[in-house]
Amino acid sequence: MKKSSFLLAIGISLLLIGCNNPKDSQETSSKEASIMQKAPSVKELVDSREFLDIPYTKEQLLKEKVSLTPEELTKLKAMAYRFYDHLELKDSVYKVGDLTASDLNISDDIFTAIKRNVDEVNAFIKENNKNGIPTSLPELDPESFLQGLN
């Protein structure tokens, strides 16, 4: 896996939502652990094409640090991958074209939060380049991104 793709995967995941560790991750009971073991993986959620959402508004996701359960974090990763899989690197920035939340079968709030994050990254790249600081984004590698999310 390319280091830059892995770093991008981590960066986008962290920038999407400034989340804390999953709720009570240190105090998981054996019953919760068995439930978590049965929860679908990121890849299974991506492949399922089921509608994905987590119970936070775009305002919460963009302005607050939220605590996610392990299941919510897995869903968020699957939603990030669905979005990432449609990105294209053109003219040194990431583009999504006319992509919508319904195209990805994810909630509008999550789609908006992810898209806003990508737009901010693009604005940062453009501003740096405009100011004579050569900055580029790595080529997209969906398989590496997905592996980095697991």
N, C-alpha and C positions, 0 to 999 in steps of 0.2 A: 504494500500500500504506500502510495506516495506520501511523504511527510506533509507536504503542503495541503493535500486533500484531507488528510487526517486533521490537521490544524484547522482547516476551514470547517470541517464537520463539528469539531469541538467549539470553534468560535461562533458559528451560526447557532448551535444548540444553546450556548450560554447567552448569546445576544438576543435570541428570540424571547426569552423570558428570564429575568434575573431571579431564578428560583433558588430557594434554600434546599437543603437535603430533604428527601421524602419525610413526611410526617412520622414522627416516632420511630424512625428507622432502627434505632438502637434497642427499642423495647418491643419488638415484634413477637407476638405470642406464637406458639406452635400452630394454633388454629389459623392465624393470619398467614403464617409461613406456608401452610399447605394450600391455602387459597391462592397465594401469590405464585406458587409453583404451577398451578393450573391456569394462570392468566396467560393470554396469548403473547407471543413475542412481537417485537417491532415488525419483523418480516411478515409474520402471520397477519398482523393488522394491515400492513401495506397491501398484501396480496388479497385480503378479504374484500376490499373495496366497501366495507361497511362504513356508515356515516360515523365520523369521529368528532368528539367534542370533549372539552373539560369545562367544569362549571365556574369559569371566570370571565368577566367582561374584558373587552379589549383595553379599557382604561386600567383595570387591575393588572393586566398582563404587561402593559407598556410603562406603567408608572410605579408599580409596587413590587416588592419581593413577595412572592407567594410560595407557600409550602405545598408541594405536590405529593400525593400518595404514589407509591410505586406504579400502580395501574395508570394514574394520570400522566406520570412521566413517560411511560411506555407509549401511551396514546399520543402525547406531544411529539415524541420522537418519530412516530409513524406519520404524523401530520407534516412534520418538517421534511421528512423524506419525500412524501408525495409532492410537496412544493418544489424541493430541490431537484427532483427528477424531471421537472419541466423547465428549469432554468436553462438559459443559453448564454454563453459568453460572447458578446458582440461589442465591438468598439471599446474594448477594455472594461466593460461593465456587464453585470448580469441583467438579463432581460427575461420577462415572463410573458410578454405579448398580451393577449386578451384573456388570459387565464382567470377563472373565477373560482370561488369557494365551491360552488356546486360541481364544477369540473373535477375537483379533487375529492368531493364527498366529505368535506370538512366544514366546520362552522365558519360563519362569516367573521366572527370576532378573532378566531385563531388565524384565519387567512389574512385579515387586515394587519394583525400584529406581525406576522412573518413578512408580509409584503413591505410594511413600513420599515422593518429592520433591513431588508435587502436594499430598499431605496436609500436608507441612511448610509449603508456601506458604499453604495454607488456614489453618493454625494461626497463622501470622504475621499474616495479614489479620485474623482474629478477635481476636487479642490486641491488635493496634493499635487496632482499633475499640472494644474493651472499655476500653482505656486512654485513650480520647478522641482518638486520632490517626486521623482519617478516612483510610481506605485502601481502595481498590477495585481490582479486577482488570479488565483490558480485556475488551471483548466478544470472543468467539471468531470467528476468520476463517480457516478451514482453508486456503483458497486462498493467502492472504497468508503463512500459516505455511509452507506447502509451498514457495512461492517463496523465502522467507527461508532455507530449508534447502539450496537449491541453490548 
